[in-house]
Amino acid sequence: MAFPPGKLPFEVMSRLLARITLRDRRVIVGPGVGFDCAVIEMANGTCLVAKSDPITFATDEIGWYAVHVNANDIATTGAAPRWFLVTILLPEGKSDAVLVESIFEQMRAACDEVGAALIGGHTEVTFGIDRPLVVGSMLGEVARERLIMPSGARVGDVLVLTKRIAVEATSILAREKAPALIGKFDLPYLHRARRFLHDPGISVVRDAQVAIGAGRIHAMHDPTEGGLATGLHELAASARVGLEIDAQSVPVYPETRALCAVFGIDPWGVIASGSMLMAVEPEDADTIVSALRAARIEASIIGRVAEPERGVVIRGESGVSPLKIFPRDEITKAFE
């Protein structure tokens, strides 16, 4: 049976990755479900952190997306994004100098914002695609003693979420599906939703920096494809822990609810760059949340890390139940 659009199923990825043998001892974090970055220990006491991610749903400001979604994953390790490489594939018969220049300008501006440099890559016009595709690779660095491992969540940790779900999906729907939304919402409303790309913004680099400066962070993860629900399952899988989530504590933007409702999309399972999920030392949770809010970054305590046998569960008005697993990102419903 053919796979649907989106990430491969957990069990398939786990089986494939289990066959990989790491022969270089300097690789201290390799591939795994819930492991967004590779980490390589260097000779000078620092670690090189590497990430690669494509942009496939968005076309508007695709260069901006490509830099930020890759920088976000670098930030989850405590590293600073430094160097960006990109492969740009452009559709035959639809690409001109204006398009290419706009993508490069978006990447330049985004690199400036996160403190990275565009250092190489590849660009070509190719056949078989109907829109630009951008695959980015970001490299970052962090001192070995400051590295935050994706497997670091501990039983008893408090779960903190920055901003609300799902910033990225809100912007994508308003930008890519405007014809279906005009008439259901007025133009100022749609313009505000389009601006979610920049305000509150899909970058979580600053979120990570503020939180790290305020208290002890044991693990961080930025929910992307599959939304917050998938991000929570990935965090639990990488750390081999359970999670207990308070549904009423997870904030959702009104614009997100409204736009998702048009397409029958569940906000919990839709692409969600813009939020940082953190497992933090319980004694530091309130301090970290206060520091984020003082920096004008919305932050909420949404649950705690539990024993592995607990699984990933959500507490709602009707009681406690397993948190739903989304086999594909909910945003695909809008593109079918």
Buried (B, 14 or more C-beta within 10 A) or exposed (E): EEEEEBBEBBEEBEEEEEEEEEEEEEBBBBEBBBBBBBBBBEEEEBBBBBBBBBBBBBBBBBBBBBBBBBBBBBBBBBBBBBBBBBBBBBBEEEBEEEBBEBBBEBBBEBBEBBEBEBEEBEBEBEEEEEBBBBBBBBBBBBEEEEBBBBBBBBEBBBBBBBBBBBBBBBBBBBBBBBEEBEEEBEEEBBEBBBBBBEEBBBBBBBBBBBBBEBBBBBBBBBBBBBBBBBBBBBBBBBBEBBBBBBBEEBBBBEBBEBBBEBBEBBBBBBBBBBBBBBBBBEEBBBBBBEBBBEBEBBBBBBBBBBEEEBBBBBBEEEEEEEBBBBBBBBBBBBBE
